[in-house]
């Protein structure tokens, strides 16, 4: 599979502006981002790239900062070689050690996750994934039935499985992510994750105790009604992929219309994760 790499360089950009731009790019199909000395690079599969949509997204930031970008085709295997050069292991809450296949094991941690991203989002390094993993480490997931929407590499479902979840469904609309979730489940000797490729239409007719959804505000707002249909009374939803203002209030209001109550939130930089419960 071929990918498009769009490399941005900036002058005078603030960190929150960079985060806002990344969120806009995610809305139009970019699924992986990598910091560079002058900005960042975004990756999108070639079939989903439309430079007209990119230009339209950039217009929202006209006059706020100076930028340039270049577009190049890149093969998936080349991207993964570059990723391997820069990936560093990650430790979350001194409990979970996330590493690549080429890093040594660290058995002193309670949970070790091996990730090979294959262009899929979610190695734990992004603030949204980190906060969701912190929630999972603190939650009671033992024997629970779990749905992971927008699963990316499958890292959230894998951590929940390692913490004793009974059965898990992992869904992503990107075939690369779907295949990555399957591969990473095997790498971690996880056998109780059922992965599916698609969107809300492939959510099974199952009652879930817990739902993870680390996507973006617009998709979350569109899918909350679907989550409410399959979430058990008393069940929890953990959301991330958005900002505190105005995103959290919008998501909170939509959840309340379906009897899903806001409990608390985490914040890391400009990004927010939040916990909700169905009454």
N, C-alpha and C positions, 0 to 999 in steps of 0.2 A: 504493500500500500504506500502511496506517495502522500507526503504532507507539504503544507505550505508553512514556511517560517517567516513571520513578519517581525523585523527587528526595529525597535523604536529607540531613538536617542532624544534626550530632552535637555532644555535649558530652563531653569527657574521653576521646575515642577515640585510641588509639595508631596509628601508621602500619601496623604489622603486623596490627592488628585490622581496619583498613580493607581491607588486602590479602586477609585471610582471608574477609571478607564478600564482596568482589568475586568471589573464587573460588567461593563458595557460590552467588552469583547467576548466575555463568556456568554452573554445573551445572544450573540450572533454566531456561536459555534466554536469559538476557541476553547480548547479543553486543557491546555498545559501552558505554563508560563515559567520562564527562567530568567533570573536577574543577569544583567550584563553591566560592565563598568559605567556605561552612559545611560542605562535605562533597563529595558527588558525585552525578551523575545517571546512572542506568542505563537502557538502551534495550532493548526487546524487541518483536518484532512482535506485533500485537494478538491474532492467532490463538493464539499460544503463551503468552499471559499468563494466569496463574491466581493470584489474590491469596491463596488458601489455601496454595499452595506457598510464596509469598513470606513469609507469616506464619510458616509452619513453619521456613523457613530462618532467620528472625530470632530465633526462640526459642532457638537455639543460643548466642546472645550475650546472653541475658537477664541483667541484673545486671552486665555487664562495662562498659557505657557507656550513656549516655542518647542516644536518637535519636528523630527524627520523620521521617515521609516523606509525600509527596503523590504522587498518581497523576494523570496527565493524558494525553489522547490527543494525538498529534502526527503531522502528515503528514511523509512522508519529505523532501519538498522543503524544508519549514521547517527540519528538522534539518540538512540540508546547508547551508542559508544560515547557520545558527548556527555550524556547523563551520568554514565558510570565514572567519568573523570571527576565529576563535581559532587556526586552524592556523598553525604556524610551521615553516619548513623545518628539516630535521634533517640533521646531518652525522655519519656513523659512521666511526670509525677514520681520519678525514681522507681517506677514499677514496670514500665513497658519499654522495651528496647526494640527499635525498628531499624533493620539493617537490610542491605542488599545481599544477594547470593555470594558476592565476593568479599564480604566482610566476615571476620571471625565471630563465632558465637560468644555470647556473654551470659552464661547460665546463672549469674547471681541475681538477675532480674526475674520477677515473678512471671512476666509474659514477654516472649520474644516473637517478633513478627518479621518474616522475610518477605520483601517486596521486590518484584521485578515489574516496573511500571508499564512497559510496552506502549508508551504514549498516553497512558491513562492517568487521569488526575487522582491524586491522593497518596502521597508517601508519608503524610504526617507532618511535613515541614510547613505547609500553609497553615495560617492561624486558624482557619475554619475547621480543618481536619484535626488539628491539635486540640481545640476546645471540645470537639465532639468526642475525642478519645478520652479527655479528662472526665467528661460526663459519664462515659461508659465505665471507666474505672471506679467511679463512685456509685454507680447504679446497681440495683439488684436485678441482674439479668439471668440468674440461674433458672434453668428449665423454662425460660420464657420463649414465646413464639415471636420472632423478630422480623421486621421488614426494613431493608436498607434501600432507600430510593436514591438514584443517582450514585450508585455504589462505586464508580471509578475503578480503582484497583481492588476493591473489596476489603480494604483495610479495616473499616468499622465493623463489618460483619465478622471478619476474622477475629478481631479482638473480642467481640461479644461471644463468639463461639469458644474461644480460649477461656473465657470467664464463666462458661457453663450454660450458655443459652441452649434451649432444647432443640429448636429448628429455626432456620433462617432462610429468608428469600432475599436475594440481591438483584436489583434491577437497574439497568442503564440503557439509554437509547442509542449509545455508541457501541458498535460491534467490537471495536478494539477494547473498550472498557469491559464489556461482557466477557470476552475471551481472557482478558487480564485477570478478572475476578476468579475465573475458573482455574487459571494457571496458579495464581497466588494461593488459592485454597489448597491445591495439591502440594505446593511448596511448604505449606504450614501443616500438612497432614490433617486438614479439616474435611470431614465427610458429610456434614449436616447442613451445608449451604447449597440451596438450589438457585442457580443464576438464570436470569432471563434477559433477553435483549428486547427493549421496547420502552414505552412510557407508561402512563397511568392505565392504558388499556390492557396491559398484561399483569396488573395487580391481581393476584388470585383471590377467589371468593373464600377467604380464610379470615378468622378472627385473630388479630395480632395483639399481643400484650404491649409491645414496644415498636415504635417506628422511628427510624433515623432518616432524615432528609437534609443532606448538605448539597444544595443546588444553587438557586438564586431566587431573589424575591419574586419575580414574575411567575416563574414556574411553580413556586410554593403556593402563591395566591391562587393559581389555576387548579392546583391539585388538592388543596386542603379539604374540599368537599369529598373527594375520593378517599382520602385518609380517614375521614370521619366515619365512612361506611364500614371500614374494616377494623377500626380500632375498638377494642373491648372497652366497656365501661370501667373506669378506673385505670385504663391504660395510659401510657406516657408517649409523647412525641418530643423528639429532640430535633430542632431545626438549626441550620447555619447556612452561610453563604450570602449574608446581607449585612446592612449597616444599622446602627441604632436609630438614626433619624434620616428619613421618615419611615424606613422599612419596618422596624419592629412594631410600631404602632399599627401599621397597615396589616401586618400578619396577625397581630393580637386581635384586632377588630374582626378579621375574617374568621379566626378560630372561635371567637366568642359566639358568632352566629351559628356555630355547629355544636355548641356546648363543650368546647375545648378551652380550658382555663389556663391562663398564664401563671407559671410558678416562679421562675427566676431566669436570670440571664448571665452569661459571661461576656467579657469584652477583651479583645486582644488587638491593640492598635485601633483601627477603625472598624474591624470586623466584630460581629456579634454572633453568639450562639444562644439559644433559648430553650427552656424546658416548659412543656405544656402538659396538662392532664385532662382526660375526658371525664366529665362528671357522670 
